[in-house]
Amino acid sequence: MTTNPDLPHLTAAAHQVLERNRDSNDSQRALSEETLTCLTDTGVLRALVPARFGGGECALRTAIDATCEVSKADPSAGWVVMILGSGAFISGLFPARAQEEVYADGPDTSVCTVLAPRSTARQVDGGWVLSGRWAPASGCLHSRWAILGFPRGDGEAALALIPMAELTVEDTWFTIGMRATGSNLLVGTDLFVPEHRVLPLSDAIHGRFPLGSPEPRYRAALMPTLASYMIAPYLGMATAVLDHVVAAADTKGIAFTHYERQRDSTAFQLAVADASMKIDLARLIAENSAAVVDGHADDGTFPDHLTRARIRQHTGHAVQLCRQAVDDLVTAHGASAFGESSPLQAYVRDIHAASRHAVANPASCSEIFGRALLGVEPNITEMI
């Protein structure tokens, strides 16, 4: 794996272009061509694509840092980068033949993912036939392939690599937050998926890769990788709100007080300090989780059940810390944060929508971790 220190700097340098397109992306409920071109040019969309196809094959920390920078400028763009990056990582777990098909036209081929097995399936000679409806498929408007979950009929689930050309996209993503992610519904009927484009989900979750890649990046634990990476967009949003609130504090007063500058208020200082600490803690969680995930991959080991459950718990806590920080900051900033002309209201909408993702649900994460700590089996999910 490569740290590629230039990637976060390249995405930070693209801030102006990404920010300029944010409002129009939001109103159009999709990322603009300029946004996509910018993300492609920085290399962030191929950060987790295997190097043998021209991708970055980056360390997880590098991908998190770069995606955080994108999310500061446009949270929807950052979310799409995270989802498509996750698709690139999962693609690297499939047999070599499947990977060669996906990246036949180069490393800038994007893959969206819906891991939940929302379909029917029957095994046939040479593969499987699937029919289903999969959502939310973030980034599907900009993808050429999709990784979709399906039940195998033996109580187990699997993942299928399917060309987007074989799927129909139904325009269903009408939300108040993360609008430009285009997280629509994918529909497929009687889709034939050859066996080499099928990955048993349990094998991926538990690190059983008989056809696995020799590269450390694709020996990493599945759910800890995805959960750690998920923290990046939240970190970007919370950091952007902190930067805006701090920048405004020198000229904005506090209504119904004698403070002409928020920065002079002790109450405001305490609020900003506490929010900044929450963001710092979330960043430390992301960095530590990435180090654990990649450390095991580099050493050729696989994290045990408790370690994986701990990372899932830490992800849920990091997400809540970021959302709490945003709420505290806009409260300190004042009611003007919710004016349509304020950039803060969009971040509030986005982080409140995104932080309800099932992988980050605080109650579920705590139950998963508590069961693992106490040795209670079976756990409530295999997605650990």
Order of alpha helices (4+ residues) and beta strands (2+ residues): alpha-alpha-alpha-alpha-alpha-alpha-beta-beta-beta-beta-beta-beta-beta-beta-alpha-alpha-alpha-alpha-alpha-alpha
